[in-house]
Amino acid sequence: MQLAKKKKLTARVLNVGKDRIIFADESLKEIKEAITRQDILDLYKAGAIKIREINGRRKIVRRKSRRGVGKIKKKVRRKKQEYVKNTRKLRAISKSLLKNKKIDKEKYRKIRKMIKARKFKSKRHLNEILGEI
């Protein structure tokens, strides 16, 4: 006898999980005929429907895990951030100069190496050096 829908209805009416509901074998016909919420409540009060107690679970004591290399988040230092900003800016300028043919490929390579070696403090400094070269 399929009583899945009755179990679902009972679970909703009694506000418990479907797995906790137990139907008494003697009163299965009455349960099958139950349609309304009130019918289910009456059967519960009569003892035809029972609710299984909640099974607890044993608390698992976790092992303290060590922090691995991949989980360490280090703050990027200000010096590096400034270097990255400055380098990107200067590389973009040198590339535009090469594209506009204001400098040749050889000079471009030389400038790139100087940028990498932190020879220029700023855009103005780069332009001053280019004026001298």
N, C-alpha and C positions, 0 to 999 in steps of 0.2 A: 504494500500500500504506500503510495507516494504522498508524503505530507510535507514536502519542502516548502510549499507556499504557506501552509499553516504555521510552520516553524518561523518563516520570515515575518508573518503577521504578528505572531506571538512575541518575537524578539522586539519588534517595533512597539507593541503595546506595553510590554513589561520593561522596556528599556534595558535589555541585556543582549549579549551576543548570541548568535544562532547556535553555536556549539554548546552553550550552557543549558539549553532547553531540553528537558526529558519529558516525553509523553508516556503516561501509564498505559500498559498494554491492555488493561481491562476496558478502558474508556476510549479506545481509538475511534469507534463509530461516532461517539458524541463529538470528538475533536474534529472529525471529518465533516460533520454537519455544521460546525461553528462557522459563522460568517462575519459577525460584527465584533467590534472591540469588546463590547459588553459580554458577549458569549465567552470570549477568551478569558476575560477577568473572572467570570463566574466559574469556569472550569479550573482556573488557577486557585481560587478560594476553596473549591471543592476538593482539590488535591489531585486532579487528573493531570495537571501540568505542574512539573516541578522544575526548579532552577538549580543547576549544579553549582557547587561552591567554586570560588575562584582558586585555581591552583597557583600558589606563589612560585617564585623561582629563586634559586640560590644566587646570592650575589657573587659575581665573579671578581676575584681580586686580581687586578691587572698588574702586570709586571711594569715597573717604571722604565719607560723607553728612553734611550739616549737620543740626543739630538744629533742627527746625521749631518754630513757636510752640505748636502743639498738644501737643508732647511735653514741655514744661517743666512740672514738678510743683513747685509752690511750697508751702511749709508755711504753714498758716493760723496767723496770729499769735494769741498768748494773749489780747490785748486784744479782738480781734474775737470770739473764742470766748466770752469773758466777757460781752460785749455781747449776743451772740445768746442765751445762756442766760438772762440777766437780762430781756431784752426779751420773750422767749417766756413766761417766768414771769409777768411783770407784765401782759402782754396777756391771758393766761388768767384772771388774777384780775379784771381790769377787765371782761372778758366775763361772768364769773360774777356780778359785782355788777349788771351790766345785766340779766342773765337773772332774778336774784332781785328785781329792781326796787328795789334799794337806791340806785341812781343813775338819773337820766334820760338820754335819748339825747344831750342837749346836753353834759352833764357827761362822759359816756362819750367823746364826740369830743374834748373838751378834754384828758382824761386820756391818750387815745391819742397826741395830739400832743406832750404832755409826755414820754411814754415814748420817743417817737421822738427827741426833743431831749435825751434822757439826763438828765432832771431828777431822776429817782429812782435812788437807789443800791441800794435793796433793797425787799423786800416791806414791811418795817417802816416804811421811809421813806414809801412810798406810803400806808400806813394813817394815818401821822401827818398827812400833807398832806390826806388825805380828811377827817380829823377837823376840820381847820381850815376847809375849804371849806364 
